Amino acid sequence: MVYEIRCQRTVVVKKKGIKIEKSEVGDKVIFYLDGEIDLTNNEYFHTELEKCIKNNIFNIIIHMANLRYIDSSGIGVIIKNLKAVVNKGGDIKFVCIPDHIMNIFKYVRLDRLFDIYNNEQKAIEAFK
């Protein structure tokens, strides 16, 4: 099945070195991250993930192609929200992780915890 990904992205955050855009595809949300996620701005990303959960959206895709940096606080935000969505029957999947960030994921073995895809279509189709 081929899903139409809405071309319209809504900018939900543009502060302190991070831009977060959001697109909805059925019961899924795709977050497009641009910039850096660190201790100074991770609360913006956390807030957006929490909004999904409060709005009963538990299938989340995080597109990282334009993410330049993520520190342990940013990874902590993702893991904390993973627990919340899994408890509601959902999941968090990743798309287009840059090599330098994938090295971090592999080092802390997050590549074993999360499903990682090369394109949005495969991530969308992976939700059952």
C-alpha positions in Angstrom: 0.0 0.0 0.0 1.3 3.4 -0.9 0.5 6.3 1.4 0.4 9.9 0.3 2.6 11.9 2.4 1.2 15.4 2.8 3.6 17.9 1.4 2.4 20.5 3.9 4.7 20.7 6.9 3.8 22.8 9.8 6.6 24.5 11.7 5.9 23.9 15.3 9.2 25.1 16.8 11.9 27.4 15.6 14.0 28.4 18.7 17.4 28.0 20.2 19.1 26.2 17.4 16.3 23.7 16.6 13.5 23.8 14.0 10.8 21.2 14.2 8.3 20.7 11.5 5.4 18.3 11.6 3.3 16.4 9.0 0.4 14.0 9.6 -0.2 10.9 7.6 -3.4 9.1 8.8 -2.8 8.1 12.4 0.9 8.9 12.2 2.9 12.0 12.8 6.3 12.7 11.2 8.6 15.1 12.9 11.3 16.7 10.8 14.2 17.8 12.9 16.7 20.5 11.7 19.6 21.8 13.8 20.6 20.5 17.2 18.8 19.0 20.2 20.6 19.5 23.5 20.1 20.5 27.1 19.2 24.1 26.1 16.3 23.2 23.8 15.2 19.6 24.3 12.1 20.7 26.2 10.6 22.0 22.9 10.9 18.5 21.3 9.6 16.9 24.5 6.6 19.2 24.4 5.7 18.3 20.8 6.0 14.6 21.5 3.8 15.0 24.6 1.2 16.8 22.5 0.9 13.8 20.2 0.4 11.5 23.2 -2.3 13.8 24.7 -4.0 13.9 21.3 -4.0 10.0 21.1 -1.4 9.9 18.3 0.9 7.0 19.2 2.6 6.3 15.9 5.5 8.7 15.5 8.2 8.9 12.9 11.3 11.1 13.5 13.1 12.3 10.4 16.6 13.2 11.2 18.3 14.0 7.8 18.9 17.6 8.9 19.8 17.0 12.5 23.4 18.1 13.1 23.7 17.1 16.8 21.9 15.4 19.6 23.1 15.0 23.2 22.1 12.6 25.9 19.3 14.9 27.1 17.8 14.7 23.6 18.1 10.9 23.5 16.5 10.8 27.0 13.5 12.7 25.6 13.0 10.1 22.9 13.4 7.2 25.2 11.0 8.6 27.8 8.4 9.2 25.1 9.0 5.8 23.6 7.8 4.2 26.9 4.7 6.4 26.8 3.7 5.5 23.2 4.5 1.8 23.5 2.3 1.6 26.6 -0.5 2.9 24.4 0.2 0.4 21.6 2.3 2.7 19.4 5.9 3.1 18.5 8.6 5.6 17.5 10.5 4.9 14.2 13.4 6.8 12.7 14.1 7.9 9.1 17.3 9.1 7.5 19.6 9.2 10.5 22.9 10.9 9.5 26.1 8.8 9.9 27.5 10.8 12.7 24.3 10.5 14.7 23.9 6.8 13.8 27.3 6.2 15.3 26.0 7.5 18.6 22.9 5.3 18.3 25.1 2.3 17.6 27.5 3.2 20.5 24.6 3.2 23.0 22.8 0.4 21.2 19.7 2.4 20.3 19.9 0.9 16.8 18.7 -2.3 18.6 15.9 -0.6 20.4 14.4 1.4 17.5 13.4 0.7 13.9 15.4 2.8 11.5 14.5 3.3 7.8 16.0 5.0 4.8 12.8 6.6 3.7 9.4 7.8 5.1 7.4 5.3 3.0 9.1 2.3 4.6 8.6 3.7 8.1 4.9 4.4 7.4 4.4 0.9 6.0 6.1 -0.6 9.0 3.3 0.5 11.3 0.8 -2.3 11.4 
